[in-house]
Structure formats: C-alpha cells, structure tokens
Amino acid sequence: MIPVVLHRAARLELDEAALWYEERRVDLGIEFIAEIDRCLEVIAEYPELAAVVDEDIRRIPVKRFPYSIYYRLEAERIVVLAIFQGKRDPAIWRRRV
C-alpha cells in the first residue's frame, strides 16, 4: 500500500464536515469519518482505480455522503487535495493543484 497524506486544507474540510454531521445527529460525524477512512484505504490499495478528472487528479465518491475525495499520485505517496462537498465550487480545490 502507498502512504496517503492529507493536504492541510483537506484535513480541515474533513474536520469541519465531521463536526457538522455530528451536530445534526449523534454519531453521524463518526460514521462520516469511517466512510472517509474506508475510501482512503481503497485509494491506498488501488490508487489508479478512481477516474481522472483533471490532468493527474483523481476523484473517488464517498458513499452515503455528498462528498468526493480528490487526490494525486506522486512517486512514493498519494496526496489528498480535497475532501469536498459536491455542491461547492470545484475552483476552490483546483487552486491547491
């Protein structure tokens, strides 16, 4: 498996989304994080599985939640650029490229 690292902005998006879900329903934030973790495991195990959406950026949708994970394969690691809610402007995460 290839190591997966989160861009600082992606970590912030994860934390903010988990908190938002937890405020809506007890344990929903935990369920969100568990689903993100599952997706990150898939990315680490099968990094080329997800579709390329912009040059070398790949996107994997998150089940149950309206989010996607955007990442880039590098020589010895995978960098998660964004954990992004589907209704937000994609120009936001593209600036991180």
VMD Tcl script that builds the backbone (N, CA, C; Angstrom):
set m [mol new atoms 291]
animate dup $m
set s [atomselect $m all]
$s set {name element resname resid chain x y z} {
  {N N MET 1 A 0.839 -1.190 0.000}
  {CA C MET 1 A 0.000 0.000 0.000}
  {C C MET 1 A 0.877 1.244 0.000}
  {N N ILE 2 A 0.403 2.238 -0.696}
  {CA C ILE 2 A 1.106 3.512 -0.791}
  {C C ILE 2 A 0.615 4.417 0.344}
  {N N PRO 3 A 1.513 5.154 1.010}
  {CA C PRO 3 A 1.070 6.074 2.065}
  {C C PRO 3 A 0.175 7.177 1.503}
  {N N VAL 4 A -0.839 7.515 2.266}
  {CA C VAL 4 A -1.774 8.587 1.900}
  {C C VAL 4 A -1.594 9.729 2.895}
  {N N VAL 5 A -1.376 10.927 2.365}
  {CA C VAL 5 A -1.259 12.113 3.225}
  {C C VAL 5 A -2.321 13.121 2.810}
  {N N LEU 6 A -2.821 13.848 3.769}
  {CA C LEU 6 A -3.854 14.849 3.503}
  {C C LEU 6 A -3.247 16.242 3.454}
  {N N HIS 7 A -3.583 16.958 2.413}
  {CA C HIS 7 A -3.255 18.383 2.320}
  {C C HIS 7 A -3.893 19.055 3.532}
  {N N ARG 8 A -3.277 20.098 4.041}
  {CA C ARG 8 A -3.797 20.793 5.223}
  {C C ARG 8 A -5.259 21.211 5.042}
  {N N ALA 9 A -5.604 21.697 3.853}
  {CA C ALA 9 A -6.983 22.119 3.580}
  {C C ALA 9 A -7.937 20.926 3.578}
  {N N ALA 10 A -7.486 19.772 3.092}
  {CA C ALA 10 A -8.327 18.569 3.095}
  {C C ALA 10 A -8.601 18.115 4.525}
  {N N ARG 11 A -7.601 18.191 5.381}
  {CA C ARG 11 A -7.782 17.833 6.797}
  {C C ARG 11 A -8.805 18.749 7.446}
  {N N LEU 12 A -8.727 20.031 7.144}
  {CA C LEU 12 A -9.679 20.995 7.691}
  {C C LEU 12 A -11.098 20.691 7.185}
  {N N GLU 13 A -11.226 20.369 5.903}
  {CA C GLU 13 A -12.543 20.021 5.345}
  {C C GLU 13 A -13.114 18.792 6.028}
  {N N LEU 14 A -12.277 17.797 6.265}
  {CA C LEU 14 A -12.720 16.583 6.955}
  {C C LEU 14 A -13.215 16.907 8.357}
  {N N ASP 15 A -12.429 17.663 9.093}
  {CA C ASP 15 A -12.807 18.001 10.475}
  {C C ASP 15 A -14.096 18.815 10.527}
  {N N GLU 16 A -14.216 19.799 9.648}
  {CA C GLU 16 A -15.414 20.653 9.638}
  {C C GLU 16 A -16.658 19.861 9.250}
  {N N ALA 17 A -16.532 18.987 8.256}
  {CA C ALA 17 A -17.682 18.189 7.825}
  {C C ALA 17 A -18.109 17.212 8.923}
  {N N ALA 18 A -17.143 16.571 9.564}
  {CA C ALA 18 A -17.463 15.629 10.641}
  {C C ALA 18 A -18.188 16.339 11.778}
  {N N LEU 19 A -17.713 17.511 12.121}
  {CA C LEU 19 A -18.371 18.291 13.178}
  {C C LEU 19 A -19.791 18.670 12.765}
  {N N TRP 20 A -19.966 19.098 11.527}
  {CA C TRP 20 A -21.291 19.475 11.028}
  {C C TRP 20 A -22.251 18.292 11.119}
  {N N TYR 21 A -21.794 17.107 10.673}
  {CA C TYR 21 A -22.650 15.921 10.742}
  {C C TYR 21 A -22.940 15.522 12.186}
  {N N GLU 22 A -21.959 15.640 13.044}
  {CA C GLU 22 A -22.158 15.273 14.455}
  {C C GLU 22 A -23.172 16.191 15.121}
  {N N GLU 23 A -23.196 17.449 14.719}
  {CA C GLU 23 A -24.178 18.396 15.272}
  {C C GLU 23 A -25.590 18.073 14.792}
  {N N ARG 24 A -25.709 17.394 13.670}
  {CA C ARG 24 A -27.032 17.035 13.144}
  {C C ARG 24 A -27.593 15.800 13.817}
  {N N ARG 25 A -26.695 14.828 14.103}
  {CA C ARG 25 A -27.131 13.588 14.746}
  {C C ARG 25 A -25.944 12.936 15.445}
  {N N VAL 26 A -26.160 12.494 16.662}
  {CA C VAL 26 A -25.107 11.825 17.422}
  {C C VAL 26 A -24.574 10.640 16.617}
  {N N ASP 27 A -23.262 10.560 16.534}
  {CA C ASP 27 A -22.515 9.507 15.846}
  {C C ASP 27 A -22.506 9.627 14.318}
  {N N LEU 28 A -23.226 10.569 13.741}
  {CA C LEU 28 A -23.187 10.717 12.285}
  {C C LEU 28 A -21.816 11.223 11.838}
  {N N GLY 29 A -21.198 12.065 12.629}
  {CA C GLY 29 A -19.841 12.520 12.322}
  {C C GLY 29 A -18.854 11.369 12.335}
  {N N ILE 30 A -19.028 10.460 13.271}
  {CA C ILE 30 A -18.172 9.268 13.353}
  {C C ILE 30 A -18.389 8.384 12.137}
  {N N GLU 31 A -19.640 8.249 11.714}
  {CA C GLU 31 A -19.949 7.456 10.524}
  {C C GLU 31 A -19.322 8.088 9.275}
  {N N PHE 32 A -19.342 9.418 9.210}
  {CA C PHE 32 A -18.730 10.121 8.091}
  {C C PHE 32 A -17.225 9.840 8.050}
  {N N ILE 33 A -16.567 9.969 9.186}
  {CA C ILE 33 A -15.127 9.711 9.243}
  {C C ILE 33 A -14.821 8.261 8.879}
  {N N ALA 34 A -15.639 7.336 9.330}
  {CA C ALA 34 A -15.430 5.925 8.999}
  {C C ALA 34 A -15.530 5.699 7.491}
  {N N GLU 35 A -16.460 6.366 6.848}
  {CA C GLU 35 A -16.605 6.213 5.397}
  {C C GLU 35 A -15.421 6.851 4.667}
  {N N ILE 36 A -14.960 7.998 5.158}
  {CA C ILE 36 A -13.768 8.620 4.567}
  {C C ILE 36 A -12.570 7.680 4.730}
  {N N ASP 37 A -12.401 7.111 5.910}
  {CA C ASP 37 A -11.298 6.176 6.148}
  {C C ASP 37 A -11.370 4.983 5.209}
  {N N ARG 38 A -12.579 4.468 4.976}
  {CA C ARG 38 A -12.739 3.342 4.054}
  {C C ARG 38 A -12.278 3.739 2.652}
  {N N CYS 39 A -12.677 4.930 2.212}
  {CA C CYS 39 A -12.269 5.417 0.889}
  {C C CYS 39 A -10.754 5.593 0.805}
  {N N LEU 40 A -10.146 6.103 1.868}
  {CA C LEU 40 A -8.699 6.288 1.875}
  {C C LEU 40 A -7.969 4.946 1.811}
  {N N GLU 41 A -8.529 3.924 2.428}
  {CA C GLU 41 A -7.946 2.578 2.339}
  {C C GLU 41 A -8.021 2.052 0.911}
  {N N VAL 42 A -9.149 2.287 0.258}
  {CA C VAL 42 A -9.299 1.869 -1.138}
  {C C VAL 42 A -8.277 2.602 -2.007}
  {N N ILE 43 A -8.133 3.897 -1.790}
  {CA C ILE 43 A -7.171 4.692 -2.552}
  {C C ILE 43 A -5.752 4.152 -2.341}
  {N N ALA 44 A -5.387 3.843 -1.105}
  {CA C ALA 44 A -4.045 3.341 -0.807}
  {C C ALA 44 A -3.793 1.988 -1.462}
  {N N GLU 45 A -4.812 1.162 -1.488}
  {CA C GLU 45 A -4.679 -0.190 -2.045}
  {C C GLU 45 A -4.752 -0.198 -3.576}
  {N N TYR 46 A -5.624 0.631 -4.127}
  {CA C TYR 46 A -5.857 0.677 -5.580}
  {C C TYR 46 A -5.831 2.121 -6.069}
  {N N PRO 47 A -4.684 2.760 -6.058}
  {CA C PRO 47 A -4.622 4.198 -6.341}
  {C C PRO 47 A -5.082 4.599 -7.741}
  {N N GLU 48 A -5.022 3.702 -8.692}
  {CA C GLU 48 A -5.404 4.041 -10.057}
  {C C GLU 48 A -6.851 3.656 -10.381}
  {N N LEU 49 A -7.592 3.210 -9.385}
  {CA C LEU 49 A -8.974 2.781 -9.583}
  {C C LEU 49 A -9.904 3.938 -9.935}
  {N N ALA 50 A -9.731 5.061 -9.289}
  {CA C ALA 50 A -10.640 6.199 -9.467}
  {C C ALA 50 A -10.379 6.900 -10.791}
  {N N ALA 51 A -11.427 7.549 -11.283}
  {CA C ALA 51 A -11.355 8.250 -12.562}
  {C C ALA 51 A -10.495 9.507 -12.464}
  {N N VAL 52 A -9.767 9.783 -13.538}
  {CA C VAL 52 A -9.009 11.029 -13.645}
  {C C VAL 52 A -10.002 12.120 -14.027}
  {N N VAL 53 A -9.983 13.218 -13.294}
  {CA C VAL 53 A -10.935 14.308 -13.558}
  {C C VAL 53 A -10.261 15.580 -14.056}
  {N N ASP 54 A -8.956 15.699 -13.831}
  {CA C ASP 54 A -8.263 16.916 -14.241}
  {C C ASP 54 A -6.768 16.621 -14.285}
  {N N GLU 55 A -6.229 16.443 -15.473}
  {CA C GLU 55 A -4.821 16.100 -15.671}
  {C C GLU 55 A -4.452 14.867 -14.861}
  {N N ASP 56 A -3.800 15.040 -13.711}
  {CA C ASP 56 A -3.384 13.892 -12.907}
  {C C ASP 56 A -4.162 13.778 -11.595}
  {N N ILE 57 A -5.280 14.471 -11.500}
  {CA C ILE 57 A -6.105 14.448 -10.287}
  {C C ILE 57 A -7.203 13.403 -10.455}
  {N N ARG 58 A -7.359 12.578 -9.453}
  {CA C ARG 58 A -8.391 11.532 -9.457}
  {C C ARG 58 A -9.456 11.864 -8.423}
  {N N ARG 59 A -10.650 11.281 -8.651}
  {CA C ARG 59 A -11.792 11.540 -7.777}
  {C C ARG 59 A -12.477 10.229 -7.426}
  {N N ILE 60 A -12.700 10.052 -6.122}
  {CA C ILE 60 A -13.484 8.899 -5.666}
  {C C ILE 60 A -14.667 9.430 -4.857}
  {N N PRO 61 A -15.887 9.011 -5.226}
  {CA C PRO 61 A -17.058 9.470 -4.459}
  {C C PRO 61 A -17.150 8.749 -3.116}
  {N N VAL 62 A -17.726 9.434 -2.155}
  {CA C VAL 62 A -17.919 8.892 -0.813}
  {C C VAL 62 A -19.358 8.377 -0.715}
  {N N LYS 63 A -19.512 7.125 -0.338}
  {CA C LYS 63 A -20.861 6.558 -0.201}
  {C C LYS 63 A -21.590 7.183 0.982}
  {N N ARG 64 A -22.906 7.318 0.835}
  {CA C ARG 64 A -23.809 7.833 1.871}
  {C C ARG 64 A -23.734 9.331 2.094}
  {N N PHE 65 A -22.677 9.972 1.662}
  {CA C PHE 65 A -22.495 11.398 1.920}
  {C C PHE 65 A -22.186 12.100 0.595}
  {N N PRO 66 A -22.637 13.342 0.430}
  {CA C PRO 66 A -22.434 14.043 -0.846}
  {C C PRO 66 A -21.033 14.662 -0.969}
  {N N TYR 67 A -20.025 13.836 -0.786}
  {CA C TYR 67 A -18.631 14.265 -0.819}
  {C C TYR 67 A -17.850 13.414 -1.805}
  {N N SER 68 A -16.740 13.968 -2.248}
  {CA C SER 68 A -15.767 13.244 -3.058}
  {C C SER 68 A -14.386 13.540 -2.511}
  {N N ILE 69 A -13.482 12.607 -2.746}
  {CA C ILE 69 A -12.089 12.794 -2.363}
  {C C ILE 69 A -11.289 12.980 -3.647}
  {N N TYR 70 A -10.544 14.076 -3.713}
  {CA C TYR 70 A -9.698 14.388 -4.860}
  {C C TYR 70 A -8.254 14.178 -4.448}
  {N N TYR 71 A -7.512 13.423 -5.263}
  {CA C TYR 71 A -6.140 13.108 -4.888}
  {C C TYR 71 A -5.229 13.008 -6.105}
  {N N ARG 72 A -3.939 13.061 -5.806}
  {CA C ARG 72 A -2.907 12.977 -6.839}
  {C C ARG 72 A -1.909 11.896 -6.439}
  {N N LEU 73 A -1.537 11.071 -7.400}
  {CA C LEU 73 A -0.480 10.086 -7.193}
  {C C LEU 73 A 0.866 10.763 -7.383}
  {N N GLU 74 A 1.742 10.600 -6.418}
  {CA C GLU 74 A 3.108 11.083 -6.542}
  {C C GLU 74 A 4.028 9.868 -6.530}
  {N N ALA 75 A 5.303 10.076 -6.619}
  {CA C ALA 75 A 6.254 8.973 -6.742}
  {C C ALA 75 A 6.120 7.940 -5.624}
  {N N GLU 76 A 6.060 8.405 -4.380}
  {CA C GLU 76 A 6.044 7.458 -3.269}
  {C C GLU 76 A 4.912 7.691 -2.285}
  {N N ARG 77 A 3.927 8.480 -2.699}
  {CA C ARG 77 A 2.801 8.750 -1.802}
  {C C ARG 77 A 1.603 9.213 -2.621}
  {N N ILE 78 A 0.481 9.283 -1.942}
  {CA C ILE 78 A -0.751 9.825 -2.508}
  {C C ILE 78 A -1.103 11.052 -1.682}
  {N N VAL 79 A -1.371 12.157 -2.357}
  {CA C VAL 79 A -1.719 13.397 -1.664}
  {C C VAL 79 A -3.202 13.678 -1.896}
  {N N VAL 80 A -3.956 13.709 -0.821}
  {CA C VAL 80 A -5.372 14.069 -0.888}
  {C C VAL 80 A -5.441 15.586 -0.882}
  {N N LEU 81 A -5.935 16.137 -1.986}
  {CA C LEU 81 A -6.032 17.584 -2.124}
  {C C LEU 81 A -7.291 18.140 -1.495}
  {N N ALA 82 A -8.375 17.349 -1.533}
  {CA C ALA 82 A -9.654 17.859 -1.033}
  {C C ALA 82 A -10.573 16.713 -0.629}
  {N N ILE 83 A -11.351 16.966 0.395}
  {CA C ILE 83 A -12.498 16.145 0.776}
  {C C ILE 83 A -13.653 17.111 0.642}
  {N N PHE 84 A -14.321 17.018 -0.495}
  {CA C PHE 84 A -15.092 18.144 -0.997}
  {C C PHE 84 A -16.568 17.835 -1.151}
  {N N GLN 85 A -17.396 18.716 -0.625}
  {CA C GLN 85 A -18.846 18.603 -0.743}
  {C C GLN 85 A -19.249 18.922 -2.186}
  {N N GLY 86 A -20.118 18.108 -2.745}
  {CA C GLY 86 A -20.448 18.177 -4.155}
  {C C GLY 86 A -21.057 19.472 -4.652}
  {N N LYS 87 A -21.670 20.258 -3.786}
  {CA C LYS 87 A -22.313 21.497 -4.225}
  {C C LYS 87 A -21.369 22.699 -4.207}
  {N N ARG 88 A -20.163 22.509 -3.680}
  {CA C ARG 88 A -19.214 23.628 -3.632}
  {C C ARG 88 A -18.568 23.837 -4.995}
  {N N ASP 89 A -18.037 24.997 -5.196}
  {CA C ASP 89 A -17.372 25.363 -6.442}
  {C C ASP 89 A -16.044 24.612 -6.554}
  {N N PRO 90 A -15.867 23.767 -7.580}
  {CA C PRO 90 A -14.623 22.997 -7.704}
  {C C PRO 90 A -13.386 23.860 -7.918}
  {N N ALA 91 A -13.562 25.111 -8.276}
  {CA C ALA 91 A -12.409 26.010 -8.430}
  {C C ALA 91 A -11.644 26.130 -7.116}
  {N N ILE 92 A -12.330 25.902 -6.001}
  {CA C ILE 92 A -11.683 26.005 -4.685}
  {C C ILE 92 A -10.577 24.960 -4.551}
  {N N TRP 93 A -10.891 23.699 -4.826}
  {CA C TRP 93 A -9.857 22.668 -4.675}
  {C C TRP 93 A -8.846 22.727 -5.812}
  {N N ARG 94 A -9.249 23.190 -6.966}
  {CA C ARG 94 A -8.313 23.271 -8.101}
  {C C ARG 94 A -7.168 24.245 -7.831}
  {N N ARG 95 A -7.388 25.227 -6.983}
  {CA C ARG 95 A -6.322 26.175 -6.638}
  {C C ARG 95 A -5.207 25.491 -5.828}
  {N N ARG 96 A -5.465 24.324 -5.286}
  {CA C ARG 96 A -4.473 23.606 -4.485}
  {C C ARG 96 A -3.516 22.785 -5.345}
  {N N VAL 97 A -3.821 22.676 -6.614}
  {CA C VAL 97 A -3.038 21.834 -7.524}
  {C C VAL 97 A -1.686 22.445 -7.786}
}
mol reanalyze $m
mol bondsrecalc $m
mol representation Tube
mol addrep $m
